[in-house]
C-alpha cells in the first residue's frame, strides 16, 4: 500500500479485501478500478465505494475513465468529513 499525504492510498486486491487494513488506516472511501474484483464489504455501511470496471491490460484506455475517477476522488463531501 502506498500512502500519499494522508489523502490518497493506493493498494491492491489484498488491501481492498482486508477490512482490518482499511479500518487501521482509516480508509472509508474506496475507488475500485477493476472489472473482476468486487468490493467485498460494500453492503456493510462503513464504506463509500465506486467501481470503474476496466480490464487490467495494456490495451485498456484509462483516460476514458479519468473524469469519473477524479470526480469521486475530488468530492469535497468525502475529503473534508
PyMOL commands that set and color helices and strands:
alter all, ss='L'
color gray80, all
select helices_A, chain A and resi 13-17+19-24+62-73+76-79
alter helices_A, ss='H'
color red, helices_A
select strands_A, chain A and resi 2-4+8-10+29-32+48-51
alter strands_A, ss='S'
color yellow, strands_A
deselect
rebuild
show_as cartoon
